Structures are given as structure tokens and as C-alpha cells.
Amino acid sequence: MGKIDALCISKKKGQRKHPVDSAIFRADYGIEGDAHAGPWHRQVTLLSAGDIETVRAGGLPEVGPGDFAENVVVSGVDLNSLGLGSRLRLGPDVVLSVTQIGKVCHTPCRIAKLTGDCIMPRWGLFARVQKGGQVKVGDEIEILETVRRDVFQAVVLTISDRCSQGTRPDTAGPAVVKRLKEKLQVHIYRTEIWPDDKSTIIDRLKHYSNGHSIDLVVTVGGTGFAPRDVTPEATREVLERLTPGLDEAMRAGSLSKTPHAMLSRGTSGMRASTLIVNLPGSERAALENLDVILPALNHGLLKLRGDSADCAPPPGP
């Protein structure tokens, strides 16, 4: 159990926030009166008081709450132990769910220029408000659920006109989720169902691979010859580095069971530190393809996280 040392808001993004004695948190929105509130995943930002003190001790004694554009400064809890999907209670009522760890800053923001070192990209947590209420400075903060940071985070997107319209049940997506949990021990951050629309697929893939702290995004469906099958085209527009070995292995493995496997156009690759993999839309084919690559995914995802271990043991004498 910890406590809330400061609450801070600002009317504009990219500015220092000013401390307030209390704040109203609204579910699926954020903090009333704060520029970061809205229908997105980074509604509330949190920093540890210890991290701010580290910056002060390092030569910036004038910095304080709100200077890093954080909403909530806490002490007595280890924010650095929390991964995506972890939940916290602030005060008697408010519940937050962690949605992002740090962020990518492509150019120095105003906060970095003012403080000399914006620690939010390294140590900040972003969260969505699950349950609203009022929070006051000095209120308790409690970790309700911890998802470890070493656990891989995955998103499964079912791409199907009929499933998105509710005219056909989605069996492939849930089957893929179950297999990923059993064999790769991932935390499923989100599952979604979308129509076979190229721009929508591109938007969702970018959303989860642009600094969202997601290790793996798996799409299910839209990889065949039908006119509306555009998942591979959408995926290729998003990818920065291809992983053709995964595609070759999946088609080869499935080809041993059916000649129709050669008609699958699924692709895979990396965007930043997220691996994106296309699977076919039928439950059987999706699992057949996934089972082929599962033995290599753990090692590959560790590499994407920056693991420096050798890919293979050194040769013997």
C-alpha cells in the first residue's frame, strides 16, 4: 500500500502540469480538466516520487510534481514492477489499468528542454480509467493486480466482415488466444474484431505497434484470394522489417496437410519492437500455422526486446 503524493493537470499537452489538491477521474476518459483525457489509451500518466527525486539529486533540484507532464506522483509502490494489464486503485474508488510503459520521443519535447531530462519516456506509466471517482492528495494507492513485465504482451485481431457484423461467430480468434496462453504464456492485452477494410487494419496495426509496449500482434483472417482479403496488403504497408522465414515455415507446415496452403498470402514482420503475424481465418488453419512457428517465437520476441544472448550455443571442441 502506498500513497498519492501529488495530483497534476494541464489544459494543453506538452506543458508542465500544475498541482491540485484533488481531481475527478472519469471512466474511459481520464481526469476532468486535463489535456490528456479522452477516448484513447493514455488517459492518465503516473510517475514514482523516487524517480523524480533521482532527477533532483542528479543536478536538477528545482524540478517537482507536474514538471514531467505526469498526472499522478506516487510513493510506496513499485511502479517499475507493473506490466500492461496491471491494475491499481487510487483512493477509495478509482481503478486504473496500465496500458503503456514509457513512450518513444522522436524529438525533444518542451518538457525535456525545460527540465533537461524528461524521465517519462523511461519510467512513466500510462493508464486507462476503468472506474471513476474523486482522488485527493494523500489518498492511498494499492496494486490490485500485477502482470509482470517479463511476460509477453499480445493482441489478437480477427479480420472478417461477417464476424464483425455478427452474422458468423468468431471461433478462430478465441482458439488462437487459447493457444498463445497455453504455449507461449502470453498476457492477452486485447482482442478485437474488424471488417476486411484495409485502412482500418492499417490503423489498428499502427496503434498497437507504435510504442504501445505490445510484443506480438496476430491477425486472423483475410489472407486468401477473395476480393475482400486485404490483410497482407495492409500489413506490408505497416512493416519495417520482414520475417520471411516465419511465412515460409507456416506455408510449408500447412502444405503437408492440404494443397490449399499454397493459396495463403499471409505475411509477417516487425514494426519497431512489435512482431506482426498474419494467420488464416479458419480455426483449423490458424492453429496449424501458429503451431509451426510457436517453438521459435519465444526466442524471437526476446530478441525484439533487446536480449543479447547468442542465437545458438557455441560449437564444441
C-alpha positions in Angstrom: 0.0 0.0 0.0 1.4 3.4 -1.0 0.1 6.9 -1.1 -0.5 9.7 -3.6 2.0 12.5 -3.2 0.7 14.8 -5.9 -2.1 15.2 -8.5 -1.3 17.4 -11.5 -3.3 18.7 -14.6 -2.7 21.0 -17.5 -5.0 22.5 -20.2 -2.6 21.8 -23.0 -0.4 18.8 -24.0 3.4 19.2 -23.9 3.3 21.6 -20.9 4.2 21.3 -17.3 1.2 20.4 -15.2 0.2 22.3 -12.1 -0.5 20.5 -8.8 -4.1 20.4 -7.5 -5.4 19.1 -4.1 -8.0 16.7 -5.7 -9.2 15.5 -9.1 -12.2 13.8 -10.6 -11.4 10.7 -12.6 -13.9 9.7 -15.2 -14.2 6.1 -16.6 -12.9 5.7 -20.2 -11.9 9.4 -20.2 -9.3 10.5 -17.7 -9.1 13.4 -15.4 -11.5 16.2 -15.7 -9.8 19.4 -16.9 -6.6 17.6 -18.1 -5.4 17.8 -21.7 -4.6 14.1 -21.9 -8.1 13.0 -21.1 -10.1 11.5 -23.9 -11.2 8.2 -25.6 -7.7 6.7 -26.0 -5.3 4.5 -24.0 -3.0 7.2 -22.5 -5.6 8.9 -20.3 -3.6 9.1 -17.1 0.2 9.3 -16.5 2.0 8.1 -13.4 5.5 8.6 -12.0 7.2 7.5 -8.9 8.2 10.2 -6.4 11.5 8.3 -6.1 12.2 8.8 -9.8 11.6 12.5 -9.5 13.9 12.6 -6.5 16.6 10.8 -8.5 16.5 13.6 -11.1 16.6 16.3 -8.4 19.6 14.6 -6.8 21.3 14.4 -10.2 21.6 18.2 -10.6 18.0 19.5 -11.1 16.9 20.3 -7.6 14.2 22.7 -8.8 12.0 20.1 -10.5 8.9 18.9 -8.8 5.4 17.4 -9.3 4.0 18.1 -12.7 7.3 19.1 -14.3 7.3 15.9 -16.4 3.7 16.3 -17.5 2.7 13.5 -15.1 -0.8 13.4 -13.6 -0.1 11.3 -10.5 3.0 11.1 -8.3 3.1 8.1 -6.0 5.3 6.7 -3.3 5.3 3.3 -1.5 4.5 1.2 -4.5 6.9 -0.2 -7.2 5.6 1.1 -10.5 8.6 -0.5 -12.2 7.3 -3.9 -11.5 4.0 -3.4 -13.3 3.4 -4.5 -16.9 0.5 -4.0 -19.3 -2.9 -5.1 -17.8 -1.8 -4.4 -14.2 -4.5 -2.6 -12.2 -4.3 0.0 -9.4 -6.8 1.5 -7.1 -6.4 5.2 -6.2 -8.3 6.4 -3.2 -11.5 4.6 -2.3 -13.0 4.2 -5.7 -10.8 4.9 -8.8 -9.3 1.9 -10.7 -6.7 2.3 -13.4 -5.4 -0.3 -15.9 -1.8 0.1 -17.2 -1.8 0.5 -21.0 1.7 1.6 -21.9 5.2 1.6 -20.3 7.1 4.7 -21.2 6.9 6.2 -24.6 9.0 7.0 -27.7 10.1 10.6 -28.1 11.4 11.3 -31.6 12.3 14.9 -30.9 13.0 16.6 -27.5 9.7 18.0 -26.2 9.2 21.2 -24.3 9.3 19.3 -21.0 12.8 17.9 -21.8 14.0 21.4 -22.8 12.7 22.9 -19.6 13.9 20.2 -17.2 16.9 18.9 -19.0 15.8 15.3 -18.7 12.3 14.1 -19.3 12.1 10.8 -17.4 8.5 10.0 -18.6 9.8 8.1 -21.7 11.8 5.8 -19.5 10.0 5.5 -16.2 6.4 6.7 -16.8 3.3 4.6 -16.8 0.2 5.3 -18.8 -3.2 4.1 -17.8 -6.9 4.0 -18.7 -9.5 4.8 -16.2 -11.7 1.7 -15.6 -13.7 3.1 -12.7 -14.1 6.7 -11.9 -14.3 8.8 -8.7 -12.6 11.5 -6.7 -9.0 11.3 -5.6 -7.2 13.5 -3.1 -3.5 14.1 -2.4 -2.6 11.8 0.5 -5.1 9.1 -0.5 -3.8 5.5 -0.6 -2.8 3.7 -3.8 -3.0 -0.1 -4.0 -1.9 -2.6 -6.6 -4.9 -4.7 -7.3 -3.3 -7.0 -10.0 0.2 -7.3 -11.2 1.1 -8.5 -14.7 4.9 -9.0 -14.7 6.9 -7.0 -17.3 8.8 -10.1 -18.4 5.5 -11.6 -19.7 5.0 -11.2 -23.4 2.1 -8.9 -24.3 -0.1 -10.0 -27.3 -3.0 -8.6 -29.3 -5.3 -10.8 -31.5 -7.2 -9.1 -34.2 -9.9 -11.1 -36.1 -10.4 -9.7 -39.6 -13.7 -10.7 -41.0 -16.7 -8.9 -42.5 -19.1 -11.5 -41.3 -17.7 -11.8 -37.8 -17.6 -8.0 -37.4 -21.3 -7.9 -38.4 -22.2 -10.6 -36.0 -23.5 -12.9 -38.7 -20.9 -15.6 -38.1 -19.3 -16.5 -34.7 -15.6 -15.9 -34.3 -14.0 -19.3 -33.4 -10.5 -18.8 -34.8 -9.7 -15.7 -32.8 -10.5 -17.3 -29.4 -8.7 -20.5 -30.4 -5.6 -18.5 -31.2 -5.8 -16.7 -27.9 -6.1 -20.0 -26.0 -3.1 -21.5 -27.8 -0.9 -18.4 -27.2 -1.7 -18.5 -23.5 -1.0 -22.2 -23.2 2.1 -22.5 -25.3 3.7 -19.0 -25.0 2.3 -17.9 -21.6 1.5 -14.5 -23.0 -0.8 -11.9 -21.5 -3.5 -11.1 -24.0 -3.7 -7.3 -23.8 -6.6 -7.0 -26.2 -8.8 -8.9 -28.7 -10.7 -7.1 -31.4 -12.9 -8.0 -34.4 -12.7 -5.8 -37.5 -14.1 -5.9 -41.1 -11.9 -6.6 -44.2 -11.1 -2.9 -44.6 -7.5 -2.0 -45.5 -7.4 1.4 -43.8 -8.9 0.0 -40.6 -6.4 -2.8 -40.5 -3.5 -0.4 -41.0 -4.8 1.9 -38.2 -5.1 -1.0 -35.7 -1.7 -2.4 -36.6 -0.1 1.0 -36.2 -2.0 1.7 -33.0 -0.5 -1.4 -31.3 3.0 -1.2 -32.7 3.7 2.5 -32.3 5.2 2.5 -28.8 2.3 0.7 -27.2 4.6 -1.9 -25.5 3.0 -4.8 -27.3 5.3 -7.7 -28.2 3.1 -9.6 -30.7 0.1 -8.7 -32.8 -1.6 -11.7 -34.5 -4.2 -11.1 -37.2 -6.6 -13.9 -38.0 -8.3 -13.9 -41.4 -8.2 -12.0 -44.7 -5.2 -13.9 -46.2 -6.8 -15.7 -49.1 -7.8 -15.0 -52.7 -11.2 -13.4 -52.1 -11.6 -9.8 -53.3 -12.0 -8.5 -49.8 -8.9 -10.4 -48.4 -6.6 -7.4 -47.9 -4.9 -8.2 -44.6 -1.4 -9.0 -46.2 -1.6 -5.7 -48.2 -2.4 -3.7 -45.1 0.3 -5.5 -43.1 3.0 -4.8 -45.7 2.3 -1.1 -45.5 3.0 -1.1 -41.8 6.0 -3.4 -41.6 9.6 -2.0 -41.3 11.4 -5.4 -41.4 10.1 -8.6 -43.0 10.4 -12.1 -41.4 10.1 -14.4 -44.4 11.2 -17.4 -42.5 8.0 -17.4 -40.5 5.9 -17.2 -43.6 7.8 -20.0 -45.4 7.6 -22.2 -42.3 3.8 -21.7 -41.9 3.0 -22.4 -45.6 5.4 -25.4 -45.7 3.9 -26.9 -42.5 0.3 -26.4 -43.6 1.1 -27.7 -47.1 1.8 -31.1 -45.7 -1.9 -31.2 -44.7 -3.6 -29.5 -47.7 -2.6 -28.2 -51.1 -4.8 -25.1 -50.3 -2.0 -23.9 -48.1 -0.1 -22.5 -51.1 -3.0 -20.1 -51.6 -2.4 -18.4 -48.3 -0.9 -15.0 -48.8 -0.2 -14.2 -45.1 2.9 -12.2 -44.3 4.8 -11.2 -41.1 7.4 -8.8 -39.9 8.4 -6.2 -37.4 7.4 -2.6 -36.8 9.6 -1.1 -34.1 9.7 -3.7 -31.3 6.4 -5.4 -32.3 6.2 -8.6 -34.3 3.1 -8.8 -36.6 2.0 -12.2 -37.9 -0.9 -13.0 -40.3 -2.8 -16.2 -39.8 -5.6 -17.7 -42.0 -9.2 -17.2 -41.0 -10.4 -20.7 -40.4 -9.8 -22.1 -36.9 -8.1 -25.2 -38.1 -5.7 -23.4 -40.5 -5.0 -20.7 -38.0 -3.9 -23.2 -35.3 -1.9 -25.3 -37.8 0.1 -22.2 -38.9 0.6 -20.9 -35.4 1.8 -24.3 -34.1 4.5 -24.3 -36.7 6.1 -21.1 -35.5 5.4 -21.2 -31.8 8.7 -23.0 -31.0 10.7 -20.1 -32.4 8.5 -17.2 -31.1 9.9 -17.1 -27.6 13.4 -16.6 -28.8 12.4 -14.1 -31.5 10.4 -11.9 -29.1 13.2 -11.9 -26.6 15.5 -10.6 -29.3 13.0 -7.9 -30.2 13.1 -6.8 -26.6 16.9 -6.4 -26.9 18.1 -9.7 -25.4 21.8 -10.1 -26.3 22.1 -13.9 -25.7 23.6 -16.0 -28.6 21.1 -17.5 -31.0 22.8 -20.8 -30.7 25.3 -22.3 -28.2 29.0 -22.1 -29.3 30.3 -25.1 -31.2 32.1 -27.7 -29.2 35.8 -28.5 -29.4 
